[in-house]
Amino acid sequence: MSTSYDGPGARSVIGVDAGTVSLREADHLVHDLVDRLGLPPGTLACTHLIRTAERRGTAVSLALPDADAAEAVWTRVEVEGELSGAGAVLDGRTYGAAAAVRAAGSAAGEHARREGGRAVLFPGVEHLTGTVTVAELLALTAVEHLVVVGATGGGAPDPSTPVFTRDHVRPEWRGGRLTLALVPAAGGALAPFEVPNPTPCCADHAADRA
């Protein structure tokens, strides 16, 4: 799937630290920010582990499709106060307390360099429900690379192999590519390495809006 993240828009990354501790809390934060900040289609949002003397938890990063979209979201942060109590960073501009700003900056930097970050929201994620094939996963989403944990030979899985998504797919930036780790599943299928615990975050948000 071709996305604008190949170009200058990759630098339009906002880091946010709202004090979340677990990955599950950070997942909820990402989905909450979709509405609070009016995140446009094409946004790629990641969670990041923060392990410093002053902060142990998770922060998030939001890669907007282009600079104009990033500016619009930053206005909602800085002018409209949509992230009151949190810290945020965009291209050297900061919002909030110093410790939160540092965590937000770490998250934004990892994402902008494509060195780290676990993607919760990404182009094509809406297609990853139920069972899809390897070919569909790569063609319809921003996921660029697949690795099968424990596989020998290092070859790519067959394009027709089913993938049981469990409605919970979290690829990560590895070596500059958005990479999804998979494990063998029943019947020769594959499934994401990360298991939803206890239930998919997105399902919770769907229930909240029902």
C-alpha positions in Angstrom: 0.0 0.0 0.0 1.5 3.3 -1.0 1.3 6.1 1.6 2.5 9.7 2.0 4.9 8.6 4.7 7.5 8.0 2.0 7.8 11.8 1.6 8.2 15.0 3.6 5.0 14.3 5.6 6.9 11.7 7.6 8.4 14.6 9.6 5.0 15.8 10.7 5.0 13.8 13.9 3.4 15.0 17.1 4.4 13.4 20.4 2.0 13.2 23.3 2.5 12.1 26.9 -0.7 12.0 28.9 0.6 9.9 31.8 -0.5 6.5 30.5 1.2 3.5 32.1 0.2 0.4 30.2 0.0 -0.3 26.4 -3.7 -0.9 26.8 -4.1 2.6 28.3 -2.1 4.0 25.5 -4.3 2.2 22.9 -7.3 3.8 24.5 -5.6 7.2 24.4 -4.9 6.9 20.7 -8.6 6.2 19.9 -9.7 9.0 22.2 -7.4 11.4 20.4 -9.0 10.6 17.1 -12.1 12.5 18.2 -10.5 15.1 20.5 -7.9 16.2 18.0 -9.9 15.5 14.8 -7.2 13.2 13.4 -7.6 12.9 9.7 -7.6 9.7 7.6 -4.1 8.6 6.9 -2.8 9.3 10.4 -0.4 6.7 11.8 -0.4 6.6 15.6 2.1 4.6 17.7 2.7 3.8 21.3 6.2 4.0 22.8 7.6 2.6 26.1 9.2 5.3 28.2 11.8 4.1 30.7 13.6 6.9 32.4 14.4 7.9 35.9 11.5 10.4 35.9 8.9 8.5 33.8 8.1 4.8 33.4 5.0 4.3 31.2 3.9 4.9 27.6 3.7 7.9 25.3 2.2 8.1 21.9 3.2 9.6 18.5 0.9 10.8 15.7 2.3 11.0 12.2 0.0 13.2 10.2 -0.4 12.9 6.4 1.2 16.3 5.7 2.4 19.5 7.4 -0.9 21.3 7.0 -2.7 18.4 8.8 -0.1 18.5 11.6 -0.6 22.3 12.0 -4.3 21.9 12.3 -3.9 19.3 15.0 -1.3 21.4 16.8 -3.7 24.3 16.9 -6.2 22.1 18.7 -3.4 21.3 21.2 -1.9 24.7 21.8 -4.7 27.1 21.2 -7.8 25.1 22.1 -6.2 23.2 25.0 -7.5 19.8 23.9 -4.6 18.1 25.8 -4.9 19.9 29.1 -2.7 18.2 31.7 -0.6 16.4 29.0 2.7 17.2 27.3 3.2 17.5 23.5 5.9 18.2 21.0 5.9 19.1 17.3 9.0 20.2 15.4 10.7 21.8 18.4 7.5 23.4 19.7 6.3 22.2 23.1 3.2 22.2 25.2 2.8 21.2 28.9 5.1 20.3 31.8 8.8 19.6 31.1 8.8 15.9 32.1 5.8 15.1 29.9 7.4 17.1 27.0 10.6 15.1 27.3 8.6 11.8 27.0 6.5 13.2 24.2 9.7 14.2 22.4 11.2 10.8 22.8 8.1 9.2 21.2 8.0 11.7 18.3 11.7 11.2 17.6 11.5 7.4 17.5 8.6 7.6 15.1 10.0 10.2 12.8 13.2 8.2 12.5 11.2 5.0 12.1 13.3 3.4 14.8 10.5 2.4 17.2 6.8 2.6 17.8 4.0 0.1 18.0 1.3 1.1 15.5 -2.3 1.2 16.8 -3.8 3.4 14.0 -2.5 3.1 10.5 -3.7 3.3 6.9 -5.7 0.2 6.1 -6.2 -1.0 9.6 -10.0 -1.1 9.1 -9.4 -4.0 6.7 -7.8 -6.1 9.4 -10.8 -7.9 11.0 -11.6 -11.6 11.0 -9.4 -13.5 8.7 -7.4 -12.1 5.8 -4.6 -13.5 3.6 -1.0 -12.4 3.7 -1.4 -10.9 0.3 -4.4 -8.8 1.4 -2.7 -7.7 4.6 0.2 -6.3 2.6 -1.8 -4.9 -0.3 -4.5 -3.1 1.7 -2.6 -1.7 4.7 0.6 0.3 5.5 2.3 -2.8 6.8 5.4 -3.3 4.7 7.1 -6.4 6.1 6.1 -9.6 7.9 8.2 -11.9 10.1 7.2 -15.3 11.4 8.6 -15.8 14.9 10.6 -19.0 15.1 10.5 -19.7 11.4 13.6 -21.1 9.8 15.0 -20.0 6.4 13.8 -16.4 6.7 11.5 -16.7 3.7 8.3 -14.6 3.4 5.1 -16.5 4.1 3.0 -17.7 1.1 0.7 -14.9 -0.1 -2.3 -17.1 0.2 -1.7 -18.0 3.9 -4.7 -17.0 6.1 -4.0 -14.6 9.0 -6.3 -14.7 12.0 -6.3 -11.1 12.9 -8.3 -11.4 16.2 -9.2 -7.8 15.4 -6.0 -6.8 17.1 -3.0 -6.0 14.8 -0.1 -4.0 16.1 2.9 -3.7 13.7 6.1 -2.0 14.8 8.7 0.2 13.2 11.8 -2.0 12.7 14.7 -0.9 10.5 12.7 1.8 8.8 9.8 -0.6 7.8 6.4 -1.1 9.5 6.8 -4.7 10.4 4.2 -7.2 11.7 5.4 -10.2 13.8 3.3 -13.3 13.3 3.2 -16.8 14.9 1.9 -20.1 13.5 -1.8 -20.8 14.2 -4.1 -23.8 13.7 -4.5 -25.3 10.3 -1.3 -23.7 8.8 -2.6 -20.2 9.3 -0.8 -17.3 11.0 -1.8 -14.8 13.7 -0.3 -11.6 15.1 2.3 -12.3 17.8 0.6 -9.8 20.2 -2.5 -11.2 21.8 -5.4 -8.9 22.7 -5.5 -8.8 26.5 -8.2 -9.3 27.6 -10.2 -8.0 24.6 -9.3 -5.7 21.6 -9.2 -2.1 22.6 -11.1 -1.1 19.4 -14.0 -3.3 20.4 -14.2 -1.4 23.7 -14.5 1.9 21.9 -17.1 0.5 19.5 -19.2 -0.6 22.5 -18.8 2.8 24.1 -20.3 4.5 21.0 -23.1 2.0 20.6 
